[in-house]
Amino acid sequence: MSCLRALVCLLFPPLAVIDKGCGSLLLVTILTLCGWIPGVIGALIIVNNEG
């Protein structure tokens, strides 16, 4: 995970996972609507699991 990708995860969590698929985007969007911190944590986990 690059530093730029981590920064995007912190600022705009749904934008960071837009290339990971519809399910990931929907999950992070729902988490972000529930609260900013759960959205950031979800985005960081999804982006970190690249393999």
Gaussian input, Z-matrix of N, CA and C with variables (Angstrom, degrees):
# hf/3-21g

backbone

0 1
 N
 C     1     B1
 C     2     B2     1     A1
 N     3     B3     2     A2     1     D1
 C     4     B4     3     A3     2     D2
 C     5     B5     4     A4     3     D3
 N     6     B6     5     A5     4     D4
 C     7     B7     6     A6     5     D5
 C     8     B8     7     A7     6     D6
 N     9     B9     8     A8     7     D7
 C    10    B10     9     A9     8     D8
 C    11    B11    10    A10     9     D9
 N    12    B12    11    A11    10    D10
 C    13    B13    12    A12    11    D11
 C    14    B14    13    A13    12    D12
 N    15    B15    14    A14    13    D13
 C    16    B16    15    A15    14    D14
 C    17    B17    16    A16    15    D15
 N    18    B18    17    A17    16    D16
 C    19    B19    18    A18    17    D17
 C    20    B20    19    A19    18    D18
 N    21    B21    20    A20    19    D19
 C    22    B22    21    A21    20    D20
 C    23    B23    22    A22    21    D21
 N    24    B24    23    A23    22    D22
 C    25    B25    24    A24    23    D23
 C    26    B26    25    A25    24    D24
 N    27    B27    26    A26    25    D25
 C    28    B28    27    A27    26    D26
 C    29    B29    28    A28    27    D27
 N    30    B30    29    A29    28    D28
 C    31    B31    30    A30    29    D29
 C    32    B32    31    A31    30    D30
 N    33    B33    32    A32    31    D31
 C    34    B34    33    A33    32    D32
 C    35    B35    34    A34    33    D33
 N    36    B36    35    A35    34    D34
 C    37    B37    36    A36    35    D35
 C    38    B38    37    A37    36    D36
 N    39    B39    38    A38    37    D37
 C    40    B40    39    A39    38    D38
 C    41    B41    40    A40    39    D39
 N    42    B42    41    A41    40    D40
 C    43    B43    42    A42    41    D41
 C    44    B44    43    A43    42    D42
 N    45    B45    44    A44    43    D43
 C    46    B46    45    A45    44    D44
 C    47    B47    46    A46    45    D45
 N    48    B48    47    A47    46    D46
 C    49    B49    48    A48    47    D47
 C    50    B50    49    A49    48    D48
 N    51    B51    50    A50    49    D49
 C    52    B52    51    A51    50    D50
 C    53    B53    52    A52    51    D51
 N    54    B54    53    A53    52    D52
 C    55    B55    54    A54    53    D53
 C    56    B56    55    A55    54    D54
 N    57    B57    56    A56    55    D55
 C    58    B58    57    A57    56    D56
 C    59    B59    58    A58    57    D57
 N    60    B60    59    A59    58    D58
 C    61    B61    60    A60    59    D59
 C    62    B62    61    A61    60    D60
 N    63    B63    62    A62    61    D61
 C    64    B64    63    A63    62    D62
 C    65    B65    64    A64    63    D63
 N    66    B66    65    A65    64    D64
 C    67    B67    66    A66    65    D65
 C    68    B68    67    A67    66    D66
 N    69    B69    68    A68    67    D67
 C    70    B70    69    A69    68    D68
 C    71    B71    70    A70    69    D69
 N    72    B72    71    A71    70    D70
 C    73    B73    72    A72    71    D71
 C    74    B74    73    A73    72    D72
 N    75    B75    74    A74    73    D73
 C    76    B76    75    A75    74    D74
 C    77    B77    76    A76    75    D75
 N    78    B78    77    A77    76    D76
 C    79    B79    78    A78    77    D77
 C    80    B80    79    A79    78    D78
 N    81    B81    80    A80    79    D79
 C    82    B82    81    A81    80    D80
 C    83    B83    82    A82    81    D81
 N    84    B84    83    A83    82    D82
 C    85    B85    84    A84    83    D83
 C    86    B86    85    A85    84    D84
 N    87    B87    86    A86    85    D85
 C    88    B88    87    A87    86    D86
 C    89    B89    88    A88    87    D87
 N    90    B90    89    A89    88    D88
 C    91    B91    90    A90    89    D89
 C    92    B92    91    A91    90    D90
 N    93    B93    92    A92    91    D91
 C    94    B94    93    A93    92    D92
 C    95    B95    94    A94    93    D93
 N    96    B96    95    A95    94    D94
 C    97    B97    96    A96    95    D95
 C    98    B98    97    A97    96    D96
 N    99    B99    98    A98    97    D97
 C   100   B100    99    A99    98    D98
 C   101   B101   100   A100    99    D99
 N   102   B102   101   A101   100   D100
 C   103   B103   102   A102   101   D101
 C   104   B104   103   A103   102   D102
 N   105   B105   104   A104   103   D103
 C   106   B106   105   A105   104   D104
 C   107   B107   106   A106   105   D105
 N   108   B108   107   A107   106   D106
 C   109   B109   108   A108   107   D107
 C   110   B110   109   A109   108   D108
 N   111   B111   110   A110   109   D109
 C   112   B112   111   A111   110   D110
 C   113   B113   112   A112   111   D111
 N   114   B114   113   A113   112   D112
 C   115   B115   114   A114   113   D113
 C   116   B116   115   A115   114   D114
 N   117   B117   116   A116   115   D115
 C   118   B118   117   A117   116   D116
 C   119   B119   118   A118   117   D117
 N   120   B120   119   A119   118   D118
 C   121   B121   120   A120   119   D119
 C   122   B122   121   A121   120   D120
 N   123   B123   122   A122   121   D121
 C   124   B124   123   A123   122   D122
 C   125   B125   124   A124   123   D123
 N   126   B126   125   A125   124   D124
 C   127   B127   126   A126   125   D125
 C   128   B128   127   A127   126   D126
 N   129   B129   128   A128   127   D127
 C   130   B130   129   A129   128   D128
 C   131   B131   130   A130   129   D129
 N   132   B132   131   A131   130   D130
 C   133   B133   132   A132   131   D131
 C   134   B134   133   A133   132   D132
 N   135   B135   134   A134   133   D133
 C   136   B136   135   A135   134   D134
 C   137   B137   136   A136   135   D135
 N   138   B138   137   A137   136   D136
 C   139   B139   138   A138   137   D137
 C   140   B140   139   A139   138   D138
 N   141   B141   140   A140   139   D139
 C   142   B142   141   A141   140   D140
 C   143   B143   142   A142   141   D141
 N   144   B144   143   A143   142   D142
 C   145   B145   144   A144   143   D143
 C   146   B146   145   A145   144   D144
 N   147   B147   146   A146   145   D145
 C   148   B148   147   A147   146   D146
 C   149   B149   148   A148   147   D147
 N   150   B150   149   A149   148   D148
 C   151   B151   150   A150   149   D149
 C   152   B152   151   A151   150   D150

   B1=1.4519
   B2=1.5250
   B3=1.3108
   B4=1.4536
   B5=1.5305
   B6=1.2983
   B7=1.4683
   B8=1.5215
   B9=1.3267
   B10=1.4566
   B11=1.5276
   B12=1.3072
   B13=1.4758
   B14=1.5299
   B15=1.3190
   B16=1.4645
   B17=1.5273
   B18=1.3136
   B19=1.4601
   B20=1.5263
   B21=1.3189
   B22=1.4634
   B23=1.5308
   B24=1.3293
   B25=1.4689
   B26=1.5229
   B27=1.3012
   B28=1.4614
   B29=1.5240
   B30=1.3193
   B31=1.4572
   B32=1.5254
   B33=1.3308
   B34=1.4620
   B35=1.5248
   B36=1.3319
   B37=1.4615
   B38=1.5321
   B39=1.3426
   B40=1.4734
   B41=1.5268
   B42=1.3144
   B43=1.4578
   B44=1.5333
   B45=1.3062
   B46=1.4630
   B47=1.5221
   B48=1.3254
   B49=1.4654
   B50=1.5234
   B51=1.3191
   B52=1.4669
   B53=1.5297
   B54=1.3233
   B55=1.4612
   B56=1.5327
   B57=1.3174
   B58=1.4649
   B59=1.5229
   B60=1.3182
   B61=1.4581
   B62=1.5112
   B63=1.3257
   B64=1.4572
   B65=1.5290
   B66=1.3210
   B67=1.4615
   B68=1.5150
   B69=1.3095
   B70=1.4695
   B71=1.5203
   B72=1.3154
   B73=1.4621
   B74=1.5225
   B75=1.3190
   B76=1.4632
   B77=1.5268
   B78=1.3196
   B79=1.4626
   B80=1.5155
   B81=1.3109
   B82=1.4638
   B83=1.5287
   B84=1.3185
   B85=1.4620
   B86=1.5230
   B87=1.3193
   B88=1.4734
   B89=1.5215
   B90=1.3253
   B91=1.4632
   B92=1.5220
   B93=1.3274
   B94=1.4587
   B95=1.5238
   B96=1.3180
   B97=1.4574
   B98=1.5300
   B99=1.3249
   B100=1.4728
   B101=1.5231
   B102=1.2973
   B103=1.4616
   B104=1.5117
   B105=1.3091
   B106=1.4593
   B107=1.5241
   B108=1.3122
   B109=1.4706
   B110=1.5301
   B111=1.3416
   B112=1.4731
   B113=1.5264
   B114=1.3253
   B115=1.4580
   B116=1.5128
   B117=1.3195
   B118=1.4683
   B119=1.5219
   B120=1.3165
   B121=1.4693
   B122=1.5267
   B123=1.3263
   B124=1.4558
   B125=1.5169
   B126=1.3281
   B127=1.4617
   B128=1.5242
   B129=1.3184
   B130=1.4656
   B131=1.5251
   B132=1.3183
   B133=1.4714
   B134=1.5253
   B135=1.3277
   B136=1.4623
   B137=1.5218
   B138=1.3245
   B139=1.4646
   B140=1.5258
   B141=1.3166
   B142=1.4618
   B143=1.5221
   B144=1.3277
   B145=1.4745
   B146=1.5169
   B147=1.3139
   B148=1.4549
   B149=1.5188
   B150=1.3072
   B151=1.4453
   B152=1.4578
   A1=107.48
   A2=115.31
   A3=119.74
   A4=110.84
   A5=115.52
   A6=120.72
   A7=111.23
   A8=116.86
   A9=120.43
   A10=110.98
   A11=116.70
   A12=121.31
   A13=110.08
   A14=117.38
   A15=120.83
   A16=110.71
   A17=117.42
   A18=121.37
   A19=110.90
   A20=116.96
   A21=120.42
   A22=109.89
   A23=117.50
   A24=120.67
   A25=111.06
   A26=116.70
   A27=120.19
   A28=112.56
   A29=117.48
   A30=120.54
   A31=113.04
   A32=117.41
   A33=122.86
   A34=109.56
   A35=118.47
   A36=120.66
   A37=115.22
   A38=120.69
   A39=117.79
   A40=113.28
   A41=117.54
   A42=120.63
   A43=111.35
   A44=117.55
   A45=121.20
   A46=112.28
   A47=118.35
   A48=120.96
   A49=112.49
   A50=117.09
   A51=120.09
   A52=112.08
   A53=118.61
   A54=120.98
   A55=112.98
   A56=117.86
   A57=121.69
   A58=112.85
   A59=118.08
   A60=120.72
   A61=111.99
   A62=114.50
   A63=121.30
   A64=112.17
   A65=117.10
   A66=120.36
   A67=112.84
   A68=115.73
   A69=120.49
   A70=110.88
   A71=116.19
   A72=120.58
   A73=110.95
   A74=116.73
   A75=120.81
   A76=111.29
   A77=116.73
   A78=120.59
   A79=112.09
   A80=117.59
   A81=121.20
   A82=110.38
   A83=117.73
   A84=120.23
   A85=111.04
   A86=116.79
   A87=120.60
   A88=110.52
   A89=117.12
   A90=120.19
   A91=111.23
   A92=117.18
   A93=120.69
   A94=110.98
   A95=117.35
   A96=120.13
   A97=111.41
   A98=116.71
   A99=120.59
   A100=111.42
   A101=116.05
   A102=121.24
   A103=109.26
   A104=115.77
   A105=119.75
   A106=111.59
   A107=117.46
   A108=121.00
   A109=111.98
   A110=120.61
   A111=118.02
   A112=112.84
   A113=117.65
   A114=120.84
   A115=112.16
   A116=116.44
   A117=120.96
   A118=110.38
   A119=117.08
   A120=120.25
   A121=110.61
   A122=117.08
   A123=120.70
   A124=112.48
   A125=116.42
   A126=120.28
   A127=111.24
   A128=117.21
   A129=119.82
   A130=111.38
   A131=117.53
   A132=120.45
   A133=110.91
   A134=116.60
   A135=119.88
   A136=111.49
   A137=117.37
   A138=120.60
   A139=110.48
   A140=117.78
   A141=121.08
   A142=111.65
   A143=118.43
   A144=122.39
   A145=110.23
   A146=117.02
   A147=121.36
   A148=112.97
   A149=118.69
   A150=122.22
   A151=114.04
   D1=128.08
   D2=-179.15
   D3=-83.22
   D4=164.47
   D5=179.16
   D6=-65.45
   D7=-36.55
   D8=178.67
   D9=-65.69
   D10=-40.99
   D11=179.15
   D12=-65.35
   D13=-39.64
   D14=177.93
   D15=-65.83
   D16=-37.71
   D17=177.64
   D18=-65.15
   D19=-40.78
   D20=177.13
   D21=-65.32
   D22=-36.10
   D23=176.05
   D24=-60.91
   D25=-38.07
   D26=-179.27
   D27=-74.51
   D28=-36.91
   D29=-175.72
   D30=-86.90
   D31=-47.20
   D32=-177.17
   D33=-135.27
   D34=82.24
   D35=-174.55
   D36=-54.97
   D37=-44.40
   D38=-179.93
   D39=-65.04
   D40=-32.23
   D41=179.56
   D42=-67.39
   D43=-28.98
   D44=-178.03
   D45=-71.75
   D46=-25.61
   D47=-176.76
   D48=-109.31
   D49=15.51
   D50=-175.24
   D51=-63.77
   D52=-26.99
   D53=179.97
   D54=-92.18
   D55=4.03
   D56=-178.46
   D57=-93.16
   D58=-5.20
   D59=178.01
   D60=118.05
   D61=166.49
   D62=-174.97
   D63=-68.28
   D64=-38.08
   D65=-179.11
   D66=-64.31
   D67=-43.15
   D68=178.51
   D69=-65.98
   D70=-41.61
   D71=179.30
   D72=-63.41
   D73=-43.57
   D74=179.28
   D75=-64.68
   D76=-43.42
   D77=179.47
   D78=-62.18
   D79=-46.52
   D80=-178.72
   D81=-68.78
   D82=-35.05
   D83=177.65
   D84=-64.92
   D85=-43.45
   D86=177.94
   D87=-64.42
   D88=-43.14
   D89=178.56
   D90=-63.75
   D91=-37.78
   D92=179.18
   D93=-68.16
   D94=-36.34
   D95=177.23
   D96=-67.64
   D97=-31.52
   D98=176.67
   D99=-73.38
   D100=-28.19
   D101=-179.94
   D102=172.02
   D103=148.74
   D104=-175.75
   D105=-67.40
   D106=-40.42
   D107=-176.83
   D108=-66.04
   D109=-44.89
   D110=175.81
   D111=-60.84
   D112=-35.30
   D113=177.12
   D114=-64.70
   D115=-41.73
   D116=178.64
   D117=-65.43
   D118=-43.71
   D119=179.72
   D120=-63.43
   D121=-43.71
   D122=178.15
   D123=-62.37
   D124=-42.70
   D125=179.12
   D126=-65.20
   D127=-41.70
   D128=179.16
   D129=-64.27
   D130=-38.71
   D131=178.64
   D132=-66.69
   D133=-44.87
   D134=-178.55
   D135=-66.55
   D136=-42.19
   D137=-179.31
   D138=-69.39
   D139=-33.75
   D140=-178.65
   D141=-71.41
   D142=-27.11
   D143=178.30
   D144=-89.41
   D145=69.18
   D146=-177.06
   D147=-80.23
   D148=-22.31
   D149=-172.72
   D150=-83.85

